[in-house]
Amino acid sequence: MTSDLHLDTGEVALLTDLYQLTMAASYLEHGFNEPACFSLSVRRLPPRRGYLVAAGTERFFEAVEALRFDAQALEYLESLKLFKPQFLDYLSRFRFTGAIRAMPEGAIFFAEEPILEVDAPMIEAQMLETLAINQVGVATMIASKAARCYHAAAGRRLIEFGLRRCHGADAGLVAARSSYLAGFNGTANVLAGKRYGIPVYGTMAHSYVMAHDRERDAFADFVRSFPKLSTLLVDTYDTLKGTENAAQVALELKPSGAELIGVRLDSGDLGDLSKRARKTLDARGLGQTSIFASGNLDEYAIAELVRGKAPIDAFGVGTAMVTSADAPSLDLTYKLVEYKGRPRVKTSRNKLTLPGRKQVFRAWSRAGAPYRDLIGLVEESPATVAREFKPTPDRVTELLVARMRGGARIEPNPTLAQARELFLEGFAKLDSPLKALERPELYKVRYTAALGAMQVAEKLKVAERQR
């Protein structure tokens, strides 16, 4: 029997909202399948966020490329007694044939900027909505939280520890992938290590220590079994006594070539305990032994420990990051912006959309830092919009690049390592006030004159459309 954790390739097409299918059926019946463009963007930044990190698009492209309605999916849809035979026949031959332009994973972006735009026949483009929001939304949310932890850690190593408390099995994989992309050094998630090539790390649980009659015996057994993973959890009982026991075991086993790589603190006052543990280790000649801290950490707790000069070499971050606890969702939208070659706009209160196929232009200073973005029309270019930036930029780059054409990804496909490198390079160039954890400076994003004019013109047409 197939495990419920399993997701067949043929089921991905059903990983959608019913209204995507009912709209598609009606589009087909009434002849609405001309070329369309949909735009995916975040309407507004979550609280205390000065930026977001693009993630999840490569998983999305992979799913789109393989999207099929197999016999079982069609049989289920037929059992709903909602869809006519001609629509089910259409689905049996469904393939995405369109094009997608997107920001590369690891790119820093801001509110209203398109993360990706889909150009395809109306039905094909519409059918990607739920999948796009699902895959890009969670991954971007976690990558952005991870980037904040990366900033707070100020060069200290970070390990993702959140699989046990993620919102589901797939979310655990997304969390490991997104956090590594955004600067983490590895994960405790073994499947993520296998699937994505992320370095895996682990220590031990309190149960291992408790299963032994003596804490020192537990430490000695573990070091003998795993000399290359010899980071010992020292807070099962008294943390400082545990540190002393770990140090003693390290000295006893040193003649055999074993080395105590680190001690892990998982509870209590981590700042004070780390300082006292450091003194104990140094006094025993174990200056090379690192201190690893975990236990309900997030970017705020990490920043406080760093400010307090806690001698912690690495942090394990779990629940707060993988659930993005202080901002657990993104106001992500996937909206029709063009149909049959004509712009489309939504004018709902507080939900005004940007019409037309777009591009995001970024201005760079001579010092190599980004200082302003313009959202413009796809027909515009860096040369034509350069004059709209003040002060005059040293260079202007385009953020959206072609990633799929004719229903297939454009090779070579970027690797996770390349996405990580793009993030690290871009994040280093971002001005520090934009990275602040509490009151970040707002990055300047504006519309080009052409896009602004198009939005005004389309708003004026709304009354006619509602006649």
C-alpha positions as CSV (number, residue, x, y, z in Angstrom):
1,M,0.0,0.0,0.0
2,T,1.3,3.5,-0.9
3,S,2.2,5.7,2.0
4,D,0.2,8.9,2.4
5,L,3.5,10.7,2.4
6,H,3.9,9.7,-1.2
7,L,2.8,12.0,-4.1
8,D,2.5,10.4,-7.5
9,T,3.6,12.4,-10.5
10,G,0.1,12.0,-11.9
11,E,-1.4,13.6,-8.8
12,V,0.4,16.9,-9.1
13,A,-2.2,18.1,-11.6
14,L,-4.9,17.6,-8.9
15,L,-2.8,19.6,-6.4
16,T,-5.0,22.6,-7.3
17,D,-8.2,24.4,-6.2
18,L,-11.4,23.3,-7.8
19,Y,-12.1,26.7,-9.2
20,Q,-9.0,26.5,-11.4
21,L,-10.7,23.5,-13.1
22,T,-14.2,25.0,-13.3
23,M,-12.8,28.2,-14.8
24,A,-10.7,26.2,-17.3
25,A,-13.8,24.2,-18.3
26,S,-15.8,27.3,-18.9
27,Y,-12.9,29.0,-20.8
28,L,-12.8,26.0,-23.1
29,E,-16.5,25.9,-23.6
30,H,-16.8,29.6,-24.5
31,G,-13.7,30.0,-26.5
32,F,-11.5,31.9,-24.0
33,N,-8.1,30.4,-24.7
34,E,-6.1,33.2,-26.4
35,P,-2.6,34.2,-25.2
36,A,-2.6,35.5,-21.6
37,C,0.0,36.7,-19.1
38,F,-0.2,36.2,-15.4
39,S,2.1,37.8,-12.9
40,L,3.2,36.4,-9.5
41,S,4.1,39.0,-6.8
42,V,3.9,39.8,-3.1
43,R,1.4,42.6,-2.5
44,R,3.1,43.9,0.6
45,L,6.1,42.9,2.8
46,P,5.4,41.1,6.1
47,P,5.9,43.0,9.3
48,R,9.6,43.9,10.1
49,R,10.7,42.7,6.7
50,G,12.9,45.0,4.6
51,Y,13.4,42.5,1.7
52,L,12.5,39.0,0.5
53,V,14.6,36.2,-1.0
54,A,13.2,34.5,-4.1
55,A,13.0,30.7,-3.7
56,G,11.0,27.7,-4.9
57,T,10.9,28.6,-8.6
58,E,13.1,25.7,-9.7
59,R,10.8,23.1,-8.0
60,F,7.9,24.9,-9.6
61,F,9.4,24.7,-13.1
62,E,10.1,21.0,-12.6
63,A,6.5,20.4,-11.7
64,V,5.1,22.4,-14.6
65,E,7.3,20.6,-17.1
66,A,5.9,17.2,-15.9
67,L,2.3,18.3,-15.4
68,R,-0.1,15.6,-16.7
69,F,-3.6,14.4,-16.0
70,D,-3.2,10.6,-15.9
71,A,-6.0,8.0,-16.2
72,Q,-6.6,8.0,-12.4
73,A,-6.8,11.8,-12.2
74,L,-9.3,11.9,-15.1
75,E,-11.4,9.1,-13.6
76,Y,-11.6,11.0,-10.3
77,L,-12.6,14.2,-12.0
78,E,-15.3,12.4,-14.0
79,S,-16.7,10.9,-10.8
80,L,-17.4,14.5,-9.5
81,K,-20.1,14.8,-12.2
82,L,-19.1,18.4,-12.9
83,F,-17.2,18.3,-16.1
84,K,-18.3,17.6,-19.7
85,P,-16.5,15.0,-21.8
86,Q,-14.9,17.5,-24.1
87,F,-13.1,19.2,-21.1
88,L,-11.9,15.8,-19.8
89,D,-10.6,15.0,-23.2
90,Y,-8.8,18.3,-23.3
91,L,-7.2,17.5,-19.9
92,S,-6.1,14.1,-21.2
93,R,-3.9,15.9,-23.7
94,F,-2.9,18.8,-21.4
95,R,0.7,20.0,-21.6
96,F,2.1,23.3,-20.7
97,T,3.4,24.9,-23.9
98,G,4.0,28.4,-22.7
99,A,7.0,30.6,-21.5
100,I,8.0,31.8,-18.1
101,R,10.2,34.6,-17.1
102,A,11.4,34.7,-13.5
103,M,13.8,36.1,-11.0
104,P,16.6,33.7,-10.3
105,E,16.5,31.9,-7.0
106,G,18.5,33.7,-4.4
107,A,17.6,37.1,-5.8
108,I,16.7,39.9,-3.3
109,F,13.4,41.5,-4.2
110,F,10.6,43.7,-2.8
111,A,6.9,44.3,-2.7
112,E,4.9,44.5,-5.9
113,E,7.8,43.2,-8.0
114,P,6.9,40.3,-10.2
115,I,8.7,37.1,-9.1
116,L,7.7,35.5,-12.3
117,E,5.4,36.0,-15.3
118,V,3.7,33.2,-17.2
119,D,2.9,33.7,-20.9
120,A,0.7,30.9,-22.3
121,P,-2.8,30.2,-23.7
122,M,-5.3,31.3,-21.1
123,I,-6.2,27.8,-19.7
124,E,-2.6,26.7,-19.4
125,A,-1.6,29.9,-17.6
126,Q,-4.6,29.9,-15.3
127,M,-4.0,26.3,-14.3
128,L,-0.6,27.1,-12.8
129,E,-1.9,29.6,-10.2
130,T,-2.3,27.4,-7.2
131,L,0.9,25.5,-7.8
132,A,2.9,28.7,-8.3
133,I,1.7,30.3,-5.1
134,N,2.1,27.0,-3.1
135,Q,5.7,26.3,-4.3
136,V,7.1,29.8,-4.4
137,G,5.3,31.2,-1.4
138,V,6.5,28.8,1.3
139,A,10.0,28.6,-0.1
140,T,10.4,32.4,-0.3
141,M,8.9,32.9,3.1
142,I,11.4,30.5,4.7
143,A,14.4,31.7,2.7
144,S,13.6,35.3,3.8
145,K,13.5,34.2,7.4
146,A,16.7,32.2,7.0
147,A,18.4,35.3,5.5
148,R,17.5,37.2,8.7
149,C,19.1,34.5,10.8
150,Y,22.1,34.5,8.5
151,H,22.5,38.3,9.0
152,A,22.0,38.0,12.8
153,A,24.6,35.2,13.1
154,A,27.3,37.6,11.8
155,G,29.5,34.8,10.3
156,R,28.8,32.0,12.7
157,R,27.6,28.7,11.3
158,L,23.9,27.9,11.0
159,I,22.3,24.4,10.8
160,E,18.6,23.9,9.9
161,F,17.0,21.8,12.7
162,G,13.3,22.1,11.9
163,L,12.0,18.9,10.2
164,R,10.2,17.6,13.3
165,R,8.1,20.7,13.6
166,C,7.6,21.6,10.0
167,H,4.1,21.8,8.6
168,G,4.4,18.5,6.8
169,A,7.0,16.3,5.1
170,D,7.3,18.4,1.9
171,A,7.6,21.6,4.0
172,G,10.6,20.0,5.7
173,L,12.4,19.6,2.4
174,V,11.5,23.1,1.3
175,A,12.8,24.4,4.7
176,A,16.2,22.6,4.3
177,R,16.6,23.7,0.7
178,S,15.5,27.4,1.2
179,S,17.6,27.9,4.3
180,Y,20.7,26.5,2.6
181,L,20.1,28.8,-0.3
182,A,19.9,31.7,2.1
183,G,23.2,31.1,3.8
184,F,22.8,28.2,6.2
185,N,25.7,25.7,6.3
186,G,23.6,22.5,6.4
187,T,20.6,20.6,7.7
188,A,19.7,17.7,10.0
189,N,17.3,16.5,7.4
190,V,18.8,13.4,5.8
191,L,16.4,13.2,2.9
192,A,17.2,16.8,2.0
193,G,20.9,15.9,2.1
194,K,20.3,13.1,-0.4
195,R,17.9,15.0,-2.7
196,Y,19.7,18.4,-2.8
197,G,23.3,17.6,-1.9
198,I,23.1,19.8,1.3
199,P,25.7,18.9,4.0
200,V,24.0,17.0,6.9
201,Y,24.8,17.4,10.5
202,G,23.7,15.8,13.8
203,T,24.6,15.2,17.4
204,M,22.5,13.2,19.8
205,A,19.3,13.4,21.8
206,H,18.8,13.6,25.5
207,S,17.3,10.1,25.4
208,Y,20.8,8.7,24.4
209,V,22.3,10.2,27.6
210,M,19.3,9.1,29.7
211,A,19.6,5.5,28.4
212,H,23.0,5.2,30.1
213,D,23.5,4.9,33.8
214,R,26.3,7.5,33.7
215,E,26.5,10.6,31.5
216,R,30.3,10.1,31.0
217,D,29.7,6.6,29.7
218,A,27.1,7.9,27.2
219,F,29.7,10.5,26.0
220,A,32.4,7.9,25.7
221,D,30.3,5.4,23.8
222,F,29.1,8.1,21.3
223,V,32.6,9.4,20.6
224,R,33.9,5.9,20.1
225,S,31.1,5.2,17.6
226,F,31.3,8.5,15.8
227,P,34.6,10.2,16.3
228,K,33.9,12.5,13.3
229,L,30.5,13.6,14.7
230,S,31.6,14.0,18.3
231,T,29.5,17.0,19.3
232,L,28.1,16.1,22.7
233,L,24.7,17.3,24.2
234,V,25.7,18.4,27.7
235,D,22.4,19.8,29.1
236,T,20.5,16.6,29.9
237,Y,21.2,17.2,33.6
238,D,23.4,20.0,34.9
239,T,25.0,21.8,31.9
240,L,28.3,22.8,33.5
241,K,28.8,19.4,35.0
242,G,27.9,17.9,31.6
243,T,30.6,20.1,30.0
244,E,33.1,18.9,32.5
245,N,32.2,15.3,31.8
246,A,32.5,15.9,28.0
247,A,36.0,17.5,28.5
248,Q,37.1,14.6,30.7
249,V,36.0,12.0,28.1
250,A,37.8,14.0,25.4
251,L,41.1,13.9,27.4
252,E,40.7,10.2,28.2
253,L,40.1,9.3,24.6
254,K,42.7,11.6,23.0
255,P,45.5,9.0,23.0
256,S,43.3,6.9,20.7
257,G,43.0,9.7,18.2
258,A,39.5,10.8,19.2
259,E,38.8,14.5,19.3
260,L,35.9,16.3,20.9
261,I,34.5,18.5,18.0
262,G,32.0,20.4,20.1
263,V,29.5,20.6,22.9
264,R,25.9,21.5,22.4
265,L,23.8,23.7,24.7
266,D,20.1,23.3,24.2
267,S,18.5,25.1,27.2
268,G,18.9,27.7,29.9
269,D,20.7,31.0,29.6
270,L,22.7,30.3,26.5
271,G,24.8,33.4,26.8
272,D,26.0,32.8,30.4
273,L,26.3,29.0,29.9
274,S,28.4,29.4,26.8
275,K,30.8,31.7,28.5
276,R,31.2,29.3,31.4
277,A,31.5,26.3,29.1
278,R,34.2,28.1,27.1
279,K,36.2,28.6,30.3
280,T,35.9,25.0,31.3
281,L,37.0,23.8,27.8
282,D,39.9,26.2,27.6
283,A,41.1,25.3,31.1
284,R,41.3,21.6,29.9
285,G,43.3,22.6,26.8
286,L,40.3,22.1,24.5
287,G,40.4,25.5,22.8
288,Q,39.6,23.9,19.5
289,T,36.3,22.4,20.8
290,S,33.4,24.5,19.5
291,I,30.2,25.4,21.2
292,F,27.0,24.7,19.4
293,A,23.7,26.3,20.6
294,S,20.1,25.4,19.9
295,G,16.7,25.6,21.6
296,N,13.9,27.9,20.4
297,L,16.3,30.2,18.5
298,D,15.3,32.8,15.9
299,E,17.1,35.8,14.4
300,Y,16.2,37.9,17.5
301,A,17.7,35.5,20.0
302,I,20.7,34.9,17.8
303,A,21.3,38.7,17.5
304,E,21.0,39.1,21.3
305,L,23.6,36.4,21.9
306,V,26.0,37.9,19.3
307,R,25.6,41.3,20.9
308,G,26.3,39.8,24.3
309,K,29.6,38.3,22.9
310,A,28.5,34.8,23.7
311,P,31.3,32.4,22.5
312,I,29.0,30.4,20.4
313,D,30.5,29.1,17.2
314,A,27.3,27.7,15.5
315,F,23.5,27.8,15.9
316,G,20.9,25.2,15.3
317,V,17.7,26.9,14.2
318,G,14.4,25.0,13.9
319,T,10.7,25.8,14.6
320,A,10.8,29.6,14.4
321,M,12.5,29.6,11.1
322,V,10.8,26.7,9.3
323,T,7.4,28.1,10.2
324,S,8.5,31.7,9.8
325,A,6.8,32.1,13.2
326,D,6.6,35.9,13.3
327,A,5.4,36.2,9.7
328,P,4.0,32.8,8.7
329,S,2.5,33.7,5.3
330,L,3.1,36.0,2.3
331,D,0.5,38.1,0.7
332,L,1.3,36.4,-2.7
333,T,-0.9,37.1,-5.7
334,Y,-1.1,35.5,-9.2
335,K,-3.0,38.0,-11.4
336,L,-4.0,38.3,-15.0
337,V,-2.2,41.3,-16.5
338,E,-2.7,40.8,-20.2
339,Y,-5.2,38.9,-22.4
340,K,-5.3,38.8,-26.2
341,G,-2.5,41.3,-26.3
342,R,-4.4,43.9,-24.2
343,P,-3.6,44.9,-20.6
344,R,-5.9,43.9,-17.8
345,V,-6.2,45.5,-14.3
346,K,-8.0,44.7,-11.1
347,T,-9.1,47.8,-9.1
348,S,-10.5,46.3,-5.9
349,R,-9.9,48.4,-2.8
350,N,-6.3,47.9,-1.5
351,K,-5.8,45.3,-4.2
352,L,-5.0,47.4,-7.3
353,T,-2.8,45.4,-9.7
354,L,-0.2,46.4,-12.2
355,P,-1.3,45.8,-15.9
356,G,0.8,44.5,-18.7
357,R,3.8,42.2,-19.1
358,K,6.5,43.6,-17.0
359,Q,10.2,43.8,-16.2
360,V,12.0,44.8,-13.0
361,F,15.0,47.2,-13.5
362,R,17.6,47.6,-10.7
363,A,19.9,50.6,-10.4
364,W,23.4,50.1,-9.1
365,S,25.7,52.7,-7.6
366,R,29.4,53.1,-8.5
367,A,30.2,51.4,-5.1
368,G,28.4,48.3,-6.4
369,A,25.2,48.5,-4.2
370,P,21.6,48.4,-5.4
371,Y,19.7,51.6,-4.5
372,R,16.4,51.7,-6.4
373,D,14.2,49.5,-8.5
374,L,11.8,50.4,-11.3
375,I,8.9,48.2,-12.3
376,G,8.4,48.8,-16.0
377,L,6.9,47.2,-19.1
378,V,8.6,44.3,-20.8
379,E,9.1,46.4,-23.9
380,E,11.4,48.8,-22.0
381,S,15.1,48.2,-21.5
382,P,17.9,49.3,-19.2
383,A,18.9,52.0,-21.7
384,T,15.4,53.5,-22.0
385,V,14.7,53.6,-18.2
386,A,18.1,54.7,-17.1
387,R,17.1,58.4,-17.3
388,E,14.3,57.7,-14.8
389,F,16.7,56.9,-12.0
390,K,17.9,59.6,-9.7
391,P,20.8,59.8,-9.1
392,T,22.1,58.4,-12.4
393,P,23.1,54.8,-12.0
394,D,26.4,53.3,-12.8
395,R,24.5,50.4,-14.4
396,V,21.0,49.0,-14.7
397,T,20.1,45.3,-14.7
398,E,17.0,43.3,-15.5
399,L,15.8,40.9,-12.8
400,L,13.3,38.7,-14.8
401,V,15.1,36.3,-17.1
402,A,13.6,33.6,-19.5
403,R,13.4,30.2,-17.7
404,M,10.9,28.2,-19.7
405,R,10.1,28.3,-23.4
406,G,7.8,26.1,-25.4
407,G,6.8,24.3,-22.1
408,A,10.4,23.3,-21.3
409,R,13.1,24.7,-19.0
410,I,15.9,26.6,-20.7
411,E,19.1,24.8,-20.0
412,P,21.4,24.8,-18.2
413,N,19.3,24.8,-15.1
414,P,20.8,26.7,-12.2
415,T,22.0,24.5,-9.3
416,L,21.2,25.1,-5.7
417,A,24.8,25.9,-5.1
418,Q,24.6,28.7,-7.8
419,A,21.4,30.1,-6.2
420,R,23.2,30.1,-2.8
421,E,26.2,32.0,-4.3
422,L,23.8,34.5,-5.9
423,F,22.2,35.2,-2.6
424,L,25.4,35.5,-0.7
425,E,26.8,37.9,-3.3
426,G,23.6,40.0,-3.5
427,F,23.0,40.1,0.2
428,A,26.6,41.3,0.9
429,K,25.9,44.3,-1.4
430,L,22.6,45.2,0.2
431,D,22.9,48.3,2.5
432,S,22.9,47.4,6.2
433,P,19.8,49.6,7.1
434,L,17.7,47.4,4.8
435,K,18.7,44.3,6.8
436,A,17.7,45.6,10.2
437,L,15.6,43.1,12.2
438,E,13.2,45.6,13.8
439,R,12.8,48.7,11.7
440,P,14.4,48.2,8.4
441,E,14.8,51.1,6.0
442,L,12.4,50.8,3.1
443,Y,14.0,50.2,-0.3
444,K,12.8,52.5,-3.0
445,V,10.6,50.8,-5.7
446,R,8.8,52.9,-8.2
447,Y,6.9,52.4,-11.6
448,T,8.3,53.6,-14.8
449,A,6.4,56.4,-16.5
450,A,5.2,54.0,-19.1
451,L,3.8,51.6,-16.6
452,G,2.2,54.4,-14.6
453,A,0.5,55.7,-17.7
454,M,-0.8,52.3,-18.6
455,Q,-2.2,51.7,-15.1
456,V,-4.1,55.1,-15.3
457,A,-5.4,54.3,-18.7
458,E,-6.6,50.9,-17.7
459,K,-8.3,52.2,-14.6
460,L,-10.3,54.6,-16.8
461,K,-11.6,51.6,-18.8
462,V,-13.0,49.8,-15.8
463,A,-16.3,51.7,-15.8
464,E,-16.9,50.6,-19.4
465,R,-16.2,47.0,-18.5
466,Q,-18.8,47.1,-15.7
467,R,-21.6,48.4,-17.9
